[in-house]
Amino acid sequence: MANPRTRKRNPLLPWFIGLPIVLAAVVYVGYRFAATDCAVPGISVFLVLGVVPVIYLFLMFLTLSSQD
């Protein structure tokens, strides 16, 4: 039996915690690309720093928001 005094936790809390972690990883990898003489093609940089984090966050959002 549920306690009537307990608050329901926000189901998107893991997403809000994961967002700054993903952004910090993107900043770090972007810094490493810029600071070193890394001869990486531009499309690879775009995929690693743009597309992959956006897709990850979107799928994580869909998963957490669909839980009811």
C-alpha positions in Angstrom: 0.0 0.0 0.0 1.4 3.4 -1.0 2.1 6.0 1.6 -0.2 9.0 0.9 2.5 11.4 2.1 5.1 10.3 -0.5 5.8 12.6 -3.5 5.9 11.1 -7.0 9.3 11.5 -8.5 9.7 13.3 -11.9 10.2 10.5 -14.5 12.5 12.8 -16.5 14.9 13.3 -13.6 17.5 10.9 -15.1 17.2 12.9 -18.4 17.9 16.1 -16.5 20.9 14.5 -14.9 22.2 12.9 -18.1 21.9 16.1 -20.1 24.8 18.0 -18.4 26.9 14.8 -18.5 26.4 14.4 -22.3 27.1 18.1 -22.8 30.3 17.9 -20.7 31.4 15.0 -22.8 30.7 16.9 -26.0 32.7 19.9 -24.7 35.6 17.6 -23.7 35.7 15.8 -27.0 35.4 19.1 -28.9 38.3 20.5 -26.9 40.4 17.4 -27.7 39.6 17.8 -31.4 40.5 21.5 -31.3 43.6 21.3 -29.0 45.4 18.5 -30.7 46.5 18.3 -34.3 43.9 15.6 -35.0 43.3 15.1 -38.7 39.7 14.0 -38.4 37.4 14.6 -41.3 34.7 17.2 -40.7 31.8 14.8 -41.1 33.2 12.6 -38.3 33.4 15.6 -36.0 29.9 16.6 -36.8 28.6 13.1 -36.2 30.5 12.7 -32.9 29.7 16.2 -31.5 26.3 16.7 -33.0 24.3 13.8 -34.2 25.1 11.1 -31.7 24.4 13.1 -28.5 21.2 14.5 -30.0 19.9 11.0 -31.0 21.0 9.6 -27.6 19.2 12.4 -25.6 16.1 12.1 -27.8 15.8 8.3 -27.4 16.4 8.7 -23.6 13.7 11.3 -23.5 11.2 9.1 -25.3 12.0 6.1 -23.1 11.6 8.1 -19.9 8.6 10.1 -20.9 6.7 6.9 -22.0 7.0 5.4 -18.6 3.8 6.1 -16.7 
